[in-house]
Amino acid sequence: MSSFRIAILGAGPIGSTLGSKWTKAGHNVAFGVKDPASERAQRLREESSASVFIGSPAESLAKGDIVLLATPGHTVEELVRTHAQLLDHKLIIDATNQLTKGKTAAEGKWSAQEPLNSLATLQTYAPHAQIYRAFNSYAWEAFADPIYQGIQADLFYCGPEGDTQTIIEQLIGEISLHPVWLGGLDQIEVVDNILRLWATLALFQDKGRNNIAFKVLHR
Ligand SMILES: NC(=O)c1ccc[n+]([C@@H]2O[C@H](COP(=O)([O-])OP(=O)(O)OC[C@H]3O[C@@H](n4cnc5c(N)ncnc54)[C@H](OP(=O)(O)O)[C@@H]3O)[C@@H](O)[C@H]2O)c1
């Protein structure tokens, strides 16, 4: 398996869960956060192996060829605009959703802005990047433990076919999920509909954030 330099913008539940598994898989992970001196960043430093870097978004991006976006949705536009040069030509995975944290669950209804993804922003400011949509459609708990009664959950994603797709599938596999490609970026709404389906069951029908993921049955 190849090892990569991965910049993760955001070290909340999503960034830290994926970053920890990718570090264990042998990748060099560099987190970029708003405040690298915060208590949360300090805690992460203590919990992580010595090879893990935690700094500003610019410092993190300078250390990564692959970028995972994992900050609150409302921060993405400014982050991407400010760091456009550092993002362009890279392989970018957008795990962010244009949601206000906790609001959808608390209100018991879908309160998302449309679209959920930041594809238009990324294509505007990083036109040469290879962009994938992945890791946005389940709660972080599914990434921490993707096995449901002995069955490995599928992770649905989209983005360009080719060499970079192999990399994405390796990274999904290292989270212990099974990758299911839904097509190019023209299929991004299909990926985002997985989140809508997940929220309908896990949040609105109260089946639990930790209890829902999907598997394709085929024969
Ligand atoms: N939580 C989930 O289960 C889940 C599931 C799927 C997708 N998502 C999506 O993934 C994204 C991350 O969610 P999350 O719950 O993991 O964390 P979050 O609470 O949305 O984000 C926290 C992280 O983002 C950093 N951050 C905030 N503003 C920033 C800025 N302007 N520049 C750089 N870093 C900034 C914070 O840094 P500081 O600590 O320094 O403030 C912190 O590390 C969101 O878009 C969310 O919709 C979340």
The ligand as an ORCA input file, in Angstrom:
! r2SCAN-3c Opt
* xyz 0 1
  N     -19.785     15.333     12.861
  C     -20.208     14.448     11.986
  O     -20.653     13.343     12.364
  C     -20.144     14.742     10.504
  C     -20.463     13.722      9.587
  C     -20.317     13.946      8.200
  C     -19.883     15.194      7.765
  N     -19.633     16.179      8.685
  C     -19.192     17.481      8.172
  O     -17.791     17.549      8.390
  C     -17.410     18.875      8.736
  C     -16.685     18.799     10.069
  O     -17.602     18.434     11.088
  P     -17.100     18.030     12.543
  O     -18.339     17.740     13.314
  O     -16.033     17.035     12.442
  O     -16.356     19.323     13.101
  P     -16.821     20.854     13.276
  O     -17.185     21.065     14.689
  O     -17.800     21.234     12.229
  O     -15.436     21.597     12.951
  C     -14.468     21.744     13.938
  C     -13.075     21.867     13.365
  O     -13.028     22.826     12.306
  C     -11.983     23.772     12.610
  N     -12.315     25.073     12.031
  C     -13.418     25.821     12.225
  N     -13.345     26.955     11.513
  C     -12.147     26.923     10.872
  C     -11.463     27.807     10.013
  N     -12.014     28.970      9.640
  N     -10.255     27.446      9.556
  C      -9.689     26.252      9.898
  N     -10.289     25.369     10.714
  C     -11.489     25.721     11.193
  C     -11.962     23.835     14.114
  O     -10.747     24.405     14.559
  P     -10.643     24.962     16.097
  O     -10.712     23.714     16.956
  O      -9.330     25.645     16.155
  O     -11.830     25.838     16.310
  C     -12.107     22.367     14.440
  O     -10.880     21.697     14.307
  C     -18.684     19.715      8.757
  O     -18.815     20.377      7.526
  C     -19.789     18.680      8.919
  O     -21.014     19.084      8.320
  C     -19.725     15.985     10.028
*
